[in-house]
């Protein structure tokens, strides 16, 4: 009788089960990492918008909120499917303007614990959700 070499069906099933368990453990962590990466990008873009607003104010004496139109800006790198950007110019003092980034549900960015991000004219960031966002 000759010895056969190979993998039995039981061994193959065990390997597939282990891979499945590892994937089930790793996937939520990966999702959180993706959400945090997109949040970091929109925060950087919010700061770019603020710098652009302040540069315009220095040159013209007024803030130009038209740099953000339709939820996006031309120099921003944020994925518009993830966040919608807008500028609220209705405040005074430190709240002269607020740059607002609203997470979109279509890409599940709204699952991020920080929720809606805001950055005011004084450079103070806040979030409507929980956690260490700024």
C-alpha positions in Angstrom: 0.0 0.0 0.0 1.3 3.4 -1.0 1.2 6.5 1.2 -0.9 9.2 -0.3 0.1 12.8 0.0 -2.4 15.7 0.2 -4.9 17.6 2.3 -8.0 16.0 3.7 -11.4 17.6 3.5 -11.5 18.1 7.3 -8.1 19.9 7.3 -9.3 22.2 4.5 -12.6 23.0 6.3 -10.6 23.8 9.5 -8.4 26.3 7.5 -11.4 27.9 5.9 -13.1 28.3 9.4 -10.0 29.8 10.9 -9.7 32.3 8.0 -13.4 33.2 8.4 -13.0 33.8 12.1 -9.9 36.0 11.5 -11.8 38.0 8.9 -14.8 38.5 11.2 -12.5 39.9 13.8 -10.4 42.1 11.5 -13.2 43.6 9.3 -14.8 46.0 11.9 -11.3 47.3 12.8 -10.6 47.9 9.1 -13.9 49.7 8.8 -13.1 52.0 11.7 -9.7 52.8 10.1 -11.3 53.7 6.8 -13.8 56.0 8.5 -11.1 57.7 10.5 -9.0 58.2 7.4 -11.8 60.0 5.6 -12.5 62.1 8.7 -8.8 63.1 8.9 -9.0 64.1 5.2 -12.1 66.3 5.7 -10.6 67.9 8.7 -7.5 68.9 6.7 -9.7 70.3 4.0 -11.7 72.3 6.5 -8.4 73.9 7.6 -7.6 74.6 3.9 -11.0 76.3 3.5 -10.4 78.4 6.6 -7.0 79.5 5.4 -8.5 80.4 2.0 -11.3 82.3 3.7 -8.8 84.3 5.9 -6.6 85.0 2.9 -9.5 86.4 1.0 -10.5 88.5 4.0 -7.0 89.9 4.2 -7.1 90.8 0.5 -10.7 92.1 0.1 -12.0 92.8 3.6 -14.8 90.2 3.3 -15.2 86.4 3.5 -16.0 84.7 0.2 -18.2 81.7 1.0 -18.5 80.8 -2.6 -15.3 78.7 -2.4 -17.6 75.9 -1.2 -20.4 75.2 -3.7 -22.6 72.2 -3.9 -21.0 70.5 -0.9 -17.5 70.6 -2.2 -14.6 73.0 -3.0 -12.3 73.0 -6.0 -9.1 72.6 -4.0 -10.4 70.0 -1.5 -9.4 66.3 -1.6 -12.4 65.1 0.4 -14.5 62.4 -1.2 -17.8 64.1 -1.8 -19.6 60.8 -1.3 -18.3 60.7 2.2 -18.8 64.3 3.4 -20.8 67.4 2.3 -19.0 70.7 3.0 -20.7 74.0 3.7 -20.0 77.4 5.2 -22.4 79.1 7.6 -21.9 82.8 7.6 -24.7 83.7 10.0 -22.7 84.2 13.2 -20.7 86.9 14.9 -17.3 87.1 16.6 -15.7 83.7 17.0 -18.7 82.3 15.1 -18.4 84.7 12.1 -18.3 81.7 10.0 -18.5 77.9 10.6 -17.2 75.4 8.2 -19.4 72.3 8.5 -18.7 68.8 7.2 -21.7 66.5 7.3 -21.1 62.8 6.9 -23.2 61.1 4.2 -25.2 57.9 4.8 -24.7 56.5 1.3 -21.1 55.5 2.1 -21.8 54.8 5.8 -19.5 57.6 6.9 -22.3 58.6 9.3 -21.3 55.5 11.3 -18.2 57.4 12.4 -18.5 58.3 16.1 -17.7 62.0 15.5 -20.7 62.6 13.3 -20.9 66.2 12.0 -17.7 68.2 12.2 -17.5 72.1 12.5 -14.6 74.5 12.5 -15.3 78.1 13.5 -13.6 81.4 12.7 -11.4 81.1 15.8 -10.1 77.8 14.6 -11.9 75.8 17.2 -13.2 72.4 16.0 -16.1 70.5 17.4 -18.1 67.4 16.6 -21.7 66.5 17.2 -20.8 63.0 18.1 -18.6 61.4 20.8 -15.0 60.5 21.0 -11.7 62.2 20.4 -12.3 63.9 17.1 -10.1 67.0 16.9 
